[in-house]
Amino acid sequence: MDDIEAIKQLTARYNRAFDTKDFEAFLATWTEDGFFERSNAQRSYRGIEQLREMLATFDVRGRHVTSDYIVEVDGDNAHQACYLTYLDVENDFGVALFGDYSDDLVRTADGWRFRARRLRVDLP
């Protein structure tokens, strides 16, 4: 599998693990010092334990839908940009959020992992 496809597969695994609250699968998409930031949130998360907390305390049930991937690979590092549409299960799968990710990734012995994900939320 080429690097771009492997990164897109990592993103799909992240989405499904987040949506089903599969903690181990979710954490397996990150480096140990992984960092997540959301533009309209009060805090960011760094490291496996804080990322676990982020998933545990996220109180909306929904589905991540990512699209329009732009992936640039430079050796063992990569950058990905993609759109996010988040559908709210409790609201008849209505759009709860739209934004775009800016991701920094690193190739590890276990494959590509997120080093940083920054979600910029589009506000109405």
N, C-alpha and C positions, 0 to 999 in steps of 0.2 A: 504494500500500500504506500502510495507516495505521501509526502509530508502534509500536503494541503488536505488530502482526504483524511489522513489520520487526525488532523486538528479539527476538521469538521465532525468526525466521529466522536472525538473528545467532547466537543460542545454538545452533541446529542446525548451523550452519556450524562453530562452535567445536568442538562434539562430534565431528563427522565428521573434521575436520582433526586433532584430537588423536588420535583412534582410529587414523587411517591414517598418522600422523606426517607430514602434509603441512605442512611448516614454513611455507611462504609463506602458505598459506591460514589457518593458525593465527595467525600474527603479524598478518595483515590484520584480525583481529577486535579488535585492541587499539589503544589510543592509544600514542604513543611512550613515555610515562611510565607505562604500565599497571602495575598492582600485583596480585599474586596471593598469597593467604595460605591455608593449610590448617591447621585447628585442631590436628591431631595430628602436624604436621611440625616439624622442627627449624629450618626457615628459611622466609623469604618471598622473593618475586622481584619486582624492580622494573625496568622498562625492557625494551626489545625484546631486548637481548642476554641478560639473565637469564631472560626468558620462553623464549627459544630454548633455553637451557641446561636449563630445567625440562622441556621436551618431550623433549630429547635424552637426558636421564638417567632418565626415567620408565621403569621396567623391567617393568611389568605390561602385557600385551596384553589389551585389553578393549573394552567398548562403554559409552559414556555414554548413559544414558536419563534425560532430565529431564522433569518434569511439574509440574502444579499451579502454573502461573505466576500471579504477582501482579505487575503492571507499573503503575507510576505515573509519568506523564510530566509534567514541569514545564518547558515551553519546550524548550530544547536540552539539558536534563538529564533523566535518568530513573533510577528505582530498580526493580530486579527481584528478586523472591524466588521460588525454585523448588526443588523436591526433586531430588536426584541419586540414582540407583541405578546403580552401576557393576558390570558383569558381567565376570567373568574368563574369557577365552577358554580359558586353559590348565586351567581347573577346570570344564569342561563348561558354561561360561557361568553358573556359580553366582554369587550375589551376593557381591562382594568388599568392597563398601562401600556404605553408605547415609548420606546427609547432606542438608544444604540449603545452597544458594548465597544470598548476599546481594551483589547486583551494583550498582555505580554505573556509569552509562553516560553518554556525551556524544554529541550529534549533531555530526558532522564534515561536511566537504564531500563525503566518500565514503560518508556514511551513519552509522548508529549504531555506536559502538565501546565496548568495555569500558574503563573507566578503572580500575576495581577489582573484583576478584572475591574474595570471602571464602567459603571452604568450611568449614562446621562439620560435622565428621564425627560421626555417632552411634556411640558405642562400646557394645558389649554389656555 
